[in-house]
Amino acid sequence: MSTIDTARLADWMDTAGLAGKGEPLEARFLSGGTQNVIYEIRRGEHTCVLRMPPEGAPPDRDKGILREWRIIEALDGTEVPHTAAVGVCADPQVLGRPFYLMGFVEGWSPMDTHGRWPEPFDSDPSTRPGLSYQLAEGIALLSKVDWQAKGLSDLGRPDGFHERQVDRWIGFLDRIKNRELPGLEVATDWLRAHKPLDFIPGLMHGDYQFANVMYRHGAPATMAAIVDWEMGTVGDPKLDLAWMVQSWPSDTDNPEPSEMGYVDMRGMPSRDDVVAHYAKVSGRQVDDLDYYLVLAKWKLAIVLEQGFQRAGDDEKLLAFGPVVTELMRSAAELAESTDYK
């Protein structure tokens, strides 16, 4: 487990004029991996969260962490559920890598439920639909943020977004591919031939799902914050929607085990109802959702294939193998059957 220099952090916070000046500072490790480490920072009555790349992370993560900060800071004053922007330090001399501080969120993460919702959502299924509608509402509100007015014009390149999606990811797959993926050619050719002629650019999360949001305790379901902005960009927000619903159970009353993932989807609204709620809140038309579903399935298959190719003896990564082939098969099947032209 990594550690941070609390004395240097306290000095920096004092110089920056942040809350708790002169108070003892305590840091508690919350989580971390190869890309980020996260600490809870307590100073007197004040609590916040520190996020930074670990010591061994590649140099480009320094730019990435500052990019995340720009998004979080831009969300202040919007309706998007988000963590408060507390402070940022681009100077690696302070803690060894750039870092930022964000507000502490009182709530819970679906990633920590181990397949069972916290109360009252576990024992009272009538409270569960709100979790899904809040999930859809989060990215609907995100898509409405005036990213240009918020100074994010250089965050992404919406022009040519869909062309780059296909070119980038097929090029990535060509570099790592060590097996044939049935359906790849069908889905790839279809995506190239059916890309949207026009779309309204917007702020995107890039990996939007139950794993990357937090809810407030108790009912009714209320989203507390969208978190983990590593993939945030300006592009086509409807890809976030498709990413969220691409594996949504066809029957939420009796979902297949493979459709459950890390959360219990029983009692959730249908995909059509969730998509309709997104359309209502965002003001975006969703008649072309099938294109985005093909793209989401195709792209996720390629992302997971990277993990499978470097799995070695790692059982978790080896399990990606059949998931990848099923995703690519599903992408090709939808491409061949959809009425979207």
C-alpha positions as CSV (number, residue, x, y, z in Angstrom):
1,M,0.0,0.0,0.0
2,S,1.4,3.4,-1.0
3,T,1.8,6.2,1.5
4,I,1.9,10.0,1.1
5,D,3.8,12.7,3.0
6,T,1.1,14.2,5.2
7,A,3.4,17.0,6.4
8,R,4.1,18.2,2.8
9,L,0.4,17.9,1.9
10,A,-0.6,19.9,5.0
11,D,1.9,22.6,4.0
12,W,0.6,22.8,0.5
13,M,-3.0,23.0,1.7
14,D,-2.1,25.8,4.1
15,T,-0.4,27.7,1.3
16,A,-3.4,27.1,-1.0
17,G,-5.7,28.5,1.7
18,L,-7.8,25.4,2.0
19,A,-10.0,24.5,5.0
20,G,-8.5,23.3,8.2
21,K,-5.3,25.4,8.2
22,G,-3.1,24.5,11.1
23,E,-5.1,21.4,12.0
24,P,-3.5,18.0,12.2
25,L,-3.8,16.1,8.9
26,E,-4.7,12.4,8.7
27,A,-4.6,10.3,5.5
28,R,-6.4,7.0,5.1
29,F,-5.8,4.8,2.1
30,L,-9.1,4.0,0.4
31,S,-8.2,2.2,-2.9
32,G,-5.7,2.1,-5.6
33,G,-4.3,0.3,-8.6
34,T,-2.0,0.9,-11.5
35,Q,-3.6,4.2,-12.6
36,N,-4.7,5.9,-9.4
37,V,-4.5,5.9,-5.6
38,I,-7.2,7.4,-3.5
39,Y,-7.0,8.6,0.1
40,E,-9.4,10.0,2.6
41,I,-8.0,13.2,4.0
42,R,-9.2,14.5,7.4
43,R,-8.3,17.8,8.9
44,G,-10.2,18.8,12.0
45,E,-13.8,18.8,11.0
46,H,-13.1,18.8,7.3
47,T,-12.9,15.7,5.1
48,C,-12.0,15.4,1.4
49,V,-10.5,12.8,-1.0
50,L,-7.1,12.9,-2.7
51,R,-6.6,11.3,-6.0
52,M,-3.3,10.9,-7.8
53,P,-1.3,8.5,-10.0
54,P,0.8,5.9,-8.0
55,E,4.5,6.1,-8.2
56,G,4.8,3.5,-11.0
57,A,2.1,4.9,-13.2
58,P,3.2,6.0,-16.7
59,P,4.0,9.7,-17.2
60,D,0.9,10.4,-19.2
61,R,-1.2,9.7,-16.1
62,D,0.0,13.1,-14.8
63,K,-1.8,14.8,-17.7
64,G,-4.7,12.5,-17.1
65,I,-5.2,13.4,-13.5
66,L,-5.2,17.1,-14.4
67,R,-7.7,16.4,-17.2
68,E,-10.0,14.7,-14.6
69,W,-9.7,17.8,-12.4
70,R,-10.8,20.1,-15.3
71,I,-14.0,18.1,-15.7
72,I,-14.8,18.0,-12.0
73,E,-14.2,21.7,-11.7
74,A,-16.3,22.4,-14.8
75,L,-19.2,20.5,-13.2
76,D,-19.5,23.0,-10.3
77,G,-22.6,25.0,-10.8
78,T,-24.3,22.4,-13.0
79,E,-27.1,19.9,-12.2
80,V,-24.8,17.0,-12.7
81,P,-24.3,15.0,-9.5
82,H,-20.6,15.3,-8.8
83,T,-17.9,15.6,-6.2
84,A,-17.0,19.1,-5.2
85,A,-13.7,20.5,-6.6
86,V,-11.5,21.3,-3.6
87,G,-8.0,22.0,-5.0
88,V,-5.4,20.8,-7.5
89,C,-1.6,20.6,-7.5
90,A,0.2,20.2,-10.8
91,D,3.6,20.4,-9.1
92,P,5.1,16.8,-8.7
93,Q,7.6,18.2,-6.1
94,V,4.8,18.2,-3.4
95,L,3.8,14.5,-3.3
96,G,5.8,13.0,-6.2
97,R,2.9,13.3,-8.8
98,P,0.2,15.8,-9.6
99,F,-2.9,15.3,-7.5
100,Y,-6.3,16.9,-6.8
101,L,-8.6,17.1,-3.8
102,M,-12.4,16.5,-4.2
103,G,-15.2,16.6,-1.7
104,F,-16.0,13.5,0.3
105,V,-19.3,11.9,-0.8
106,E,-21.6,10.5,1.9
107,G,-23.1,7.5,0.1
108,W,-22.5,4.1,-1.3
109,S,-21.2,2.5,-4.5
110,P,-22.9,-0.3,-6.3
111,M,-19.4,-1.8,-6.8
112,D,-19.4,-2.5,-3.0
113,T,-22.8,-4.3,-2.8
114,H,-21.5,-7.7,-3.8
115,G,-24.6,-8.4,-5.9
116,R,-27.0,-7.3,-3.1
117,W,-28.5,-3.9,-2.8
118,P,-28.3,-2.0,0.5
119,E,-31.5,-1.5,2.3
120,P,-34.2,-0.6,1.6
121,F,-33.5,-1.5,-2.0
122,D,-32.8,-5.2,-1.2
123,S,-36.0,-6.0,0.7
124,D,-38.3,-3.5,-1.1
125,P,-38.1,-4.1,-4.9
126,S,-40.5,-1.1,-5.5
127,T,-37.6,1.2,-4.6
128,R,-35.2,-0.2,-7.2
129,P,-36.4,1.4,-10.4
130,G,-35.3,4.8,-9.1
131,L,-31.7,3.5,-9.1
132,S,-31.9,3.0,-12.8
133,Y,-33.7,6.2,-13.6
134,Q,-31.2,8.1,-11.6
135,L,-28.4,6.4,-13.5
136,A,-29.9,7.4,-16.8
137,E,-30.6,11.0,-15.5
138,G,-26.9,11.4,-14.5
139,I,-25.6,11.2,-18.1
140,A,-28.6,13.0,-19.5
141,L,-27.7,16.0,-17.3
142,L,-24.1,15.6,-18.3
143,S,-24.9,15.7,-22.0
144,K,-26.6,19.1,-21.4
145,V,-23.5,20.8,-19.9
146,D,-22.3,23.8,-22.0
147,W,-18.8,22.4,-22.4
148,Q,-17.6,25.4,-24.4
149,A,-18.8,27.9,-21.8
150,K,-17.0,25.8,-19.2
151,G,-13.7,26.1,-21.0
152,L,-13.5,22.5,-22.2
153,S,-13.3,23.2,-25.9
154,D,-9.8,21.5,-26.1
155,L,-10.9,18.4,-24.0
156,G,-11.9,16.4,-27.1
157,R,-12.3,16.6,-30.9
158,P,-16.0,16.0,-31.7
159,D,-15.3,16.5,-35.4
160,G,-14.7,13.1,-36.8
161,F,-15.5,11.4,-33.5
162,H,-17.1,8.3,-35.0
163,E,-14.5,7.8,-37.7
164,R,-11.8,7.9,-35.0
165,Q,-13.6,5.5,-32.8
166,V,-13.5,2.7,-35.4
167,D,-10.1,3.5,-36.8
168,R,-8.5,3.8,-33.3
169,W,-9.9,0.7,-31.8
170,I,-9.5,-1.6,-34.9
171,G,-5.9,-0.4,-35.0
172,F,-5.5,-1.2,-31.3
173,L,-7.0,-4.7,-31.8
174,D,-4.7,-5.4,-34.8
175,R,-1.7,-4.8,-32.5
176,I,-2.8,-7.2,-29.8
177,K,-5.0,-9.7,-31.6
178,N,-3.9,-13.3,-31.3
179,R,-7.1,-15.1,-32.3
180,E,-10.1,-14.7,-34.6
181,L,-13.2,-13.0,-33.3
182,P,-16.3,-14.1,-35.2
183,G,-18.4,-11.2,-36.1
184,L,-15.6,-8.6,-36.0
185,E,-15.6,-7.9,-39.8
186,V,-19.4,-7.7,-40.0
187,A,-19.7,-5.3,-37.1
188,T,-16.7,-3.2,-38.2
189,D,-17.9,-2.8,-41.8
190,W,-21.4,-2.0,-40.6
191,L,-20.1,0.7,-38.3
192,R,-18.1,2.3,-41.1
193,A,-21.1,2.3,-43.3
194,H,-23.7,3.6,-40.8
195,K,-21.9,6.3,-38.8
196,P,-24.2,9.2,-37.9
197,L,-24.2,12.0,-40.4
198,D,-24.5,14.5,-37.6
199,F,-24.8,14.6,-33.8
200,I,-24.8,17.2,-31.0
201,P,-21.4,17.1,-29.3
202,G,-21.4,17.0,-25.5
203,L,-19.4,16.0,-22.4
204,M,-19.0,12.3,-22.0
205,H,-17.9,10.1,-19.1
206,G,-16.5,7.3,-21.3
207,D,-17.2,4.4,-19.0
208,Y,-20.6,5.0,-17.6
209,Q,-22.2,2.3,-15.6
210,F,-23.4,1.4,-12.1
211,A,-19.7,0.9,-11.1
212,N,-18.9,4.6,-11.6
213,V,-21.6,6.3,-9.6
214,M,-22.5,6.8,-6.0
215,Y,-25.9,7.0,-4.3
216,R,-27.1,8.7,-1.2
217,H,-28.2,6.5,1.7
218,G,-31.9,5.6,1.9
219,A,-34.9,5.9,-0.3
220,P,-35.9,7.3,-2.7
221,A,-32.9,6.6,-4.8
222,T,-30.8,9.7,-5.3
223,M,-27.5,9.9,-7.1
224,A,-24.8,11.5,-5.1
225,A,-22.0,11.7,-7.7
226,I,-20.6,10.4,-10.9
227,V,-17.0,9.4,-10.3
228,D,-13.9,8.1,-12.1
229,W,-13.4,10.5,-15.0
230,E,-10.4,8.9,-16.5
231,M,-12.1,8.5,-19.9
232,G,-13.9,11.8,-19.9
233,T,-14.0,13.7,-23.1
234,V,-16.1,15.8,-25.5
235,G,-17.7,13.6,-28.1
236,D,-21.1,12.0,-28.7
237,P,-22.9,11.5,-25.4
238,K,-25.2,8.9,-26.8
239,L,-22.3,6.4,-26.7
240,D,-22.4,6.8,-22.9
241,L,-26.1,5.8,-23.0
242,A,-25.4,2.8,-25.1
243,W,-22.5,1.8,-22.9
244,M,-24.8,1.9,-19.9
245,V,-27.6,-0.2,-21.5
246,Q,-25.8,-2.5,-23.9
247,S,-26.1,-5.5,-21.5
248,W,-29.4,-4.4,-19.9
249,P,-31.5,-7.6,-19.3
250,S,-34.2,-8.1,-21.9
251,D,-36.4,-9.3,-19.0
252,T,-35.7,-7.6,-15.7
253,D,-38.3,-9.7,-13.9
254,N,-36.2,-12.8,-14.6
255,P,-32.8,-11.8,-15.9
256,E,-30.3,-14.4,-17.0
257,P,-27.3,-15.0,-14.6
258,S,-25.1,-13.6,-17.4
259,E,-27.1,-10.4,-17.4
260,M,-26.7,-9.7,-13.7
261,G,-23.1,-8.7,-13.6
262,Y,-22.1,-7.1,-10.3
263,V,-25.6,-5.8,-9.4
264,D,-29.0,-7.4,-9.0
265,M,-31.1,-6.3,-12.0
266,R,-34.3,-7.9,-10.8
267,G,-37.2,-5.4,-10.6
268,M,-35.4,-2.8,-12.7
269,P,-37.3,-0.9,-15.4
270,S,-37.0,-2.2,-19.0
271,R,-34.2,-0.8,-21.2
272,D,-36.8,1.0,-23.3
273,D,-38.1,2.8,-20.2
274,V,-34.6,3.8,-19.1
275,V,-33.8,5.0,-22.6
276,A,-37.0,7.0,-22.7
277,H,-36.2,8.7,-19.4
278,Y,-32.8,9.6,-20.8
279,A,-34.4,11.1,-23.9
280,K,-36.9,13.1,-21.8
281,V,-34.2,14.6,-19.6
282,S,-31.5,15.1,-22.2
283,G,-33.8,16.4,-25.0
284,R,-31.9,14.1,-27.4
285,Q,-33.6,11.8,-29.9
286,V,-32.7,8.1,-29.5
287,D,-34.1,6.6,-32.7
288,D,-30.6,5.7,-33.8
289,L,-29.7,3.9,-30.6
290,D,-28.9,0.7,-32.4
291,Y,-25.9,2.2,-34.0
292,Y,-24.5,3.2,-30.6
293,L,-25.4,-0.3,-29.2
294,V,-23.4,-1.9,-31.9
295,L,-20.5,0.5,-31.3
296,A,-20.6,-0.1,-27.5
297,K,-20.6,-3.9,-27.8
298,W,-17.9,-3.9,-30.4
299,K,-15.7,-1.4,-28.5
300,L,-16.2,-3.2,-25.1
301,A,-15.2,-6.5,-26.8
302,I,-11.9,-5.0,-27.9
303,V,-11.2,-3.4,-24.6
304,L,-11.7,-6.7,-22.8
305,E,-9.7,-8.6,-25.4
306,Q,-6.7,-6.7,-24.2
307,G,-7.2,-8.1,-20.7
308,F,-7.7,-11.6,-22.1
309,Q,-4.6,-11.5,-24.2
310,R,-2.4,-10.6,-21.2
311,A,-4.2,-12.9,-18.7
312,G,-1.5,-15.5,-18.2
313,D,-2.8,-17.5,-15.2
314,D,-5.1,-14.7,-14.0
315,E,-8.6,-16.4,-13.7
316,K,-10.4,-13.1,-13.7
317,L,-8.8,-12.0,-17.0
318,L,-9.1,-15.4,-18.5
319,A,-12.9,-15.2,-17.9
320,F,-13.0,-12.3,-20.4
321,G,-12.4,-14.7,-23.2
322,P,-16.0,-16.0,-23.7
323,V,-17.4,-12.5,-22.8
324,V,-15.4,-11.0,-25.7
325,T,-16.7,-13.5,-28.2
326,E,-20.3,-13.1,-27.0
327,L,-20.1,-9.3,-27.2
328,M,-18.7,-9.4,-30.7
329,R,-21.2,-12.0,-31.8
330,S,-24.0,-9.8,-30.4
331,A,-22.7,-6.7,-32.1
332,A,-22.6,-8.4,-35.5
333,E,-26.1,-9.9,-34.9
334,L,-27.6,-6.5,-34.1
335,A,-25.8,-4.9,-37.1
336,E,-27.4,-7.5,-39.4
337,S,-30.9,-7.4,-37.9
338,T,-31.5,-3.7,-37.0
339,D,-33.8,-1.5,-39.0
340,Y,-31.5,1.4,-38.5
341,K,-30.2,2.8,-41.8
